C-alpha cells in the first residue's frame, strides 16, 4: 500500500518529534522542510515545531539559522558522497566508475522525492557573497570535481584536472535540466556526452603516443 503525501508528512512530523537527540531532531526537521520548500521560505518556528524543541535548544545547538543550514547541507553532501562511493565501488575500470556517477544521478532524479540540487537551491535563494551555504556548496563541488579528476588520471587522459572540471560541468547541467525542465533524461544525456569526452581524450593520448613513437624511430642512430 502506498501512503499519500499528507499521511507521509504527518508520519515524518511524528518521527521528528519523538526520536533522537535534540540535534538529530532539528537536523531531520530541517532536512525535510528546507529541501521540500526552501531554506529561506521556511522559518525557524516551523523547524522548531516539526522537531518539537524549544528555540533556546536550536540556538544552543547551532547558534543561528545559517549554521543550521550549514549542517543541513553538510549532511546532504555526505549522503551524496556515500551514494557515489557505493556506486563506483561496483566497477573496476576508471571509465566505468566515472560513468557510474551519472548513473547514480539518473536514479536520484527518478526518485519521487527529488526536488533539484539542495546546494543550488540554497545558494540561489540566498544573497550573493560568502555565506555558510555557499561555503558548503563550494566544498562539495570541489570534492566532486576532484573525484572526477582522480578517476580521469587513472584512465590516463592527457589533462585529468581539466577533464574533471568538464565532467563536473556536465553533472551540474544535468542537475539543473532535471529540476528546471523536469527532464528526467538529462543525466542519461550527460552520460553520453561524458562517454564521448572520455573516448576523445583517450584517443588523443593514443595518437600523441603513436606520433612520439614514430619520431623516435626516425632519429638517426649513433655510429
PyMOL commands that set and color helices and strands:
alter all, ss='L'
color gray80, all
select helices_A, chain A and resi 5-18+22-37+44-51+55-61+65-88+94-110+118-125+132-155+160-180+186-218
alter helices_A, ss='H'
color red, helices_A
deselect
rebuild
show_as cartoon
